[in-house]
Amino acid sequence: MIVVEYEAINPSSPENELNIRRKGFYKRNGFKETGYFTFYDDTEFEIGCAGMEFDAGSFGEFTEYLSSIVSDHIPKPYKKA
């Protein structure tokens, strides 16, 4: 499983056109929307996945491990209602 995070589409963002293009790039290259997002550094990110089906639990474990190495990097995956 290969996981990427890219800036979520946000019509009020001045960078939204770039975010749309970036998401399109990943989709054209085999990444699927997972329905999960993270939020850190004042930015919402969408999680994309290629290969196996996205496992939110494993991704959460990985980000917890990451936070033990990089103390200010503690994104928690979530789904929007």
C-alpha atoms as one frame of an Amber mdcrd trajectory, in Angstrom:
protein
   0.000   0.000   0.000   1.340   3.417  -0.976  -0.247   6.384   0.777  -0.030
  10.057  -0.153  -1.469  13.186   1.384  -2.247  16.187  -0.763  -3.913  19.475
   0.100  -7.678  19.038   0.214  -9.860  20.899  -2.245 -10.916  24.181  -0.636
 -12.720  26.759  -2.793 -11.732  29.564  -0.401  -8.006  28.788  -0.696  -5.942
  30.953  -3.061  -4.066  27.742  -3.961  -7.222  25.758  -4.813  -6.507  25.482
  -8.561  -3.093  23.996  -7.760  -4.700  21.625  -5.234  -7.191  20.452  -7.890
  -4.375  19.834 -10.372  -2.304  17.992  -7.775  -5.209  15.710  -6.848  -5.802
  15.049 -10.555  -2.143  14.086 -10.983  -2.393  11.452  -8.268  -5.710  10.098
  -9.578  -4.294   9.818 -13.106  -1.375   7.861 -11.666  -3.391   5.183  -9.911
  -4.170   6.700  -6.527  -7.723   6.379  -5.229  -9.642   8.601  -2.855  -9.917
   6.966   0.562 -12.482   9.282   2.128  -9.975  10.065   4.893  -8.336  13.375
   5.712  -5.737  14.747   8.125  -5.181  18.258   9.433  -1.865  19.761  10.485
   0.166  22.917   9.950  -3.152  24.808   9.502  -3.923  22.781   6.368  -6.359
  19.981   5.606  -4.961  17.106   3.554  -6.800  14.373   1.684  -5.370  10.854
   1.879  -4.964   8.890  -1.351  -3.901   5.264  -1.675  -2.498   3.019  -4.405
  -2.086  -0.722  -4.344  -3.964  -2.400  -1.511  -7.107  -0.992   0.084  -6.462
   1.831   2.564  -6.230   0.638   6.169  -6.985   3.605   8.438  -5.906   1.662
  11.529  -2.469   0.875  10.134  -2.100   4.435   8.888  -3.000   5.708  12.379
  -0.355   3.417  13.906   2.196   4.710  11.415   1.416   8.368  12.219   1.677
   7.602  15.952   5.116   6.107  15.299   6.031   9.172  13.230   5.028  11.428
  16.111   7.558   9.625  18.335  10.277  10.715  15.894   8.908  14.127  14.875
   7.115  15.473  17.931   5.064  18.136  16.142   3.789  15.768  13.426   0.708
  14.093  14.901  -1.960  13.954  12.179  -4.969  11.802  12.995  -6.907  10.372
  10.034 -10.615  11.211  10.023 -13.635  10.900   7.736 -15.887  13.821   7.001
 -19.512  13.452   8.031
